[in-house]
Amino acid sequence: MGCLVGVFKVLFTIVKVAFTLLFNFLKWCFTSGWKGIMVIGTICVLLVLIIIVVHTNTGTGIKDKNTITSAAAPTVAQAPYIIQTSSRYYYAAKAETKDGITTMTGYWELTGKTWKYNKGTLVLTKEFGTVTVGKRNQ
């Protein structure tokens, strides 16, 4: 029990020092005129930028308009082709192979437990190993 009281005393001291520093900083900003206003403005702009970056990178912000995620696999009507490589397989709306290079457009790939749809084009060269393109069964 004595250890817990010591921990709370240390935490209280840290919070008290932080608030004292914050109060003194704000007091300086408001008494320094334009210099203080510039510092507060810069801090506000940086905070907004940090919030935008964090919000965008955590998946709750701006979404990529070329991709859609879904828990269900695409239907045969949506993706009539199946493309298999040595380590992955894809479903695609359009797929063709010319000279050992496979090109697919409007493809789905399984990432984790969700299907990710991409409207763009993916080109699989010979570096991907054996690539098999086939029609899916109805």
C-alpha positions in Angstrom: 0.0 0.0 0.0 2.9 2.4 0.8 4.3 1.8 -2.7 1.0 2.8 -4.3 0.9 6.0 -2.3 4.5 6.8 -3.4 3.5 6.3 -7.1 0.5 8.6 -6.7 2.7 11.3 -5.1 5.1 11.1 -8.0 2.3 11.3 -10.6 0.8 14.2 -8.8 4.1 16.0 -8.8 4.6 15.5 -12.5 1.1 16.7 -13.3 1.5 19.7 -11.0 4.9 20.7 -12.7 3.4 20.2 -16.1 0.4 22.5 -15.4 2.6 25.1 -13.8 4.8 25.2 -16.9 1.8 25.4 -19.1 0.3 28.2 -17.0 3.6 30.2 -17.1 3.9 29.7 -20.8 0.4 30.9 -21.5 1.0 33.9 -19.2 4.2 34.8 -21.1 2.3 34.4 -24.5 -0.5 36.8 -23.4 1.9 39.4 -21.9 4.4 39.3 -24.8 2.1 40.9 -27.4 2.6 39.9 -31.0 5.4 37.5 -30.2 3.1 35.5 -27.9 0.3 35.5 -30.5 2.7 34.2 -33.1 3.8 31.4 -30.9 0.3 30.4 -30.0 -0.8 30.5 -33.7 2.2 28.4 -34.7 1.4 25.8 -32.0 -2.3 25.7 -33.1 -1.3 25.2 -36.8 1.1 22.4 -35.9 -1.6 20.7 -33.7 -4.1 20.8 -36.6 -1.5 19.3 -39.0 -0.7 16.6 -36.5 -4.4 15.7 -36.0 -4.9 15.5 -39.8 -1.9 13.3 -40.3 -2.8 10.9 -37.4 -6.5 10.9 -38.4 -5.6 10.0 -42.0 -3.0 7.3 -41.1 -5.3 5.5 -38.7 -7.8 4.6 -41.3 -10.6 6.9 -40.0 -9.6 9.8 -42.2 -9.4 10.3 -45.9 -10.1 7.1 -47.8 -8.5 5.9 -51.0 -11.2 6.3 -53.6 -9.8 3.6 -55.8 -10.1 0.8 -53.2 -13.1 -0.7 -51.4 -12.9 -3.3 -48.6 -15.5 -6.0 -47.9 -15.8 -9.1 -45.7 -17.4 -11.1 -48.5 -15.6 -12.5 -51.5 -16.7 -11.0 -54.9 -19.3 -12.8 -56.9 -18.5 -14.6 -60.2 -20.4 -11.8 -62.0 -18.2 -9.2 -60.4 -14.9 -11.1 -61.0 -15.1 -13.9 -63.5 -11.3 -14.4 -63.6 -9.0 -16.0 -61.0 -5.3 -15.3 -61.1 -2.9 -17.4 -59.1 0.7 -16.7 -58.4 3.1 -18.8 -56.2 2.0 -16.9 -53.0 -1.3 -15.2 -53.8 -4.4 -15.3 -55.7 -6.6 -12.6 -57.1 -10.1 -12.3 -58.5 -10.4 -9.9 -61.4 -13.0 -8.3 -63.7 -10.6 -8.4 -66.7 -7.5 -10.4 -67.1 -5.2 -11.3 -70.0 -1.8 -12.8 -70.5 0.5 -11.7 -73.4 4.2 -12.8 -73.7 4.2 -14.1 -70.1 3.0 -10.8 -68.6 -0.4 -10.9 -67.0 -2.5 -7.7 -66.8 -5.6 -7.5 -64.6 -8.0 -4.6 -64.1 -10.6 -4.3 -61.3 -9.1 -6.9 -59.1 -9.8 -8.2 -55.5 -7.2 -9.5 -53.1 -7.5 -11.0 -49.7 -5.7 -9.0 -47.0 -6.2 -10.5 -43.6 -9.9 -11.3 -43.3 -11.2 -8.7 -45.7 -11.3 -8.5 -49.5 -9.8 -5.4 -50.9 -11.1 -4.2 -54.3 -8.9 -2.0 -56.5 -10.2 -0.2 -59.6 -6.7 0.1 -61.0 -4.6 -2.2 -63.1 -2.0 -4.7 -61.7 0.7 -6.1 -64.0 2.4 -9.4 -63.0 5.7 -9.9 -64.8 7.8 -13.1 -65.0 9.5 -12.0 -61.8 6.3 -13.2 -59.9 7.0 -16.8 -61.1 4.3 -18.9 -62.5 1.1 -17.0 -63.0 -2.1 -18.9 -63.9 -5.2 -17.2 -65.3 -8.5 -19.0 -65.4 -12.2 -18.6 -65.4 -14.1 -19.1 -62.2 -16.9 -21.6 -62.0 -20.5 -20.4 -61.9 
